[in-house]
């Protein structure tokens, strides 16, 4: 593992990013094709950062992909993983073979690699990294194996190590059981745990987290709850509240609600006005007719404000396009590039057509380098805290600090 990279900040070359996609089924040929393409686009013999993602077709050859990328591109820091599918540019490969690579020349950026393992017998995490640097604003890029890493607890552990640091990433895929997914960090290929990079310096990494839902019904205060079971909302049995919201939906919305009705937990219940992004969306996982309670896929506390959410293709499309348009308008220029981690439950299964999320990102941000994968869980901050999500598109927008520039 290399020491953290620290380059001079003054009179440095401009930051550059490039990305590519190979559909070759031969892993070594795909890696050579990508690394040489990226090297040509960057115009440099080596890169500061390389992010490598590949479909399940290449899992057994992950070491070959890693070795070729390192040998040809010579990145100072290499990270990546296998995915349920691959995202590259405005294209999404959900079932076909694919390898995508995003690389960057980022002068002045400090990078710290980290690797976390978890012992189920001892119920504890172990952080394998250099002593964390503490100066400046930073961001985390994280990839984990869903079979061997309890991600909710891991995010709490990371918050203790790196307080207040936003994290973006996803859970690896392509495998069906323990040991079948792959995580890459530097020259090492892991079959479990968590790998990550911590960034600090002159490059801004903005999170855009699209949970893809719209608000339905009224807001309620949780008046009786235990763990993930809500017994009362506003003094009334929770199931009665849910039934009233369901009855008020249109016929088409009711059909969607049978499979896509969720509960949003307000991050800040003291707000006067609430928008979809002000809620942490969680699945409804059950109901009990006798007690009138409902079960939610997270811990809920009395006094919290909640509102039901409906997820459908239209809501998800409007949400991701709106969030990206707001981010672009706020900064007034095309960013350097982006990473995208979209839930494997989105894609054609949700939108009825291919390439939706990737196309939305490129449409709103411009023709920028994009790479990523379809994940089995998405990592991203909501309301200043990091969470594991589902049915979400989690995006990391790489940009230079705000200053007077014209659109590139």
Order of alpha helices (4+ residues) and beta strands (2+ residues): beta-alpha-beta-alpha-beta-beta-beta-beta-beta-beta-beta-alpha-beta-beta-beta-beta-beta-beta-beta-beta-alpha-alpha-beta-beta-beta-beta-alpha-beta-alpha-alpha-beta-beta-beta-beta
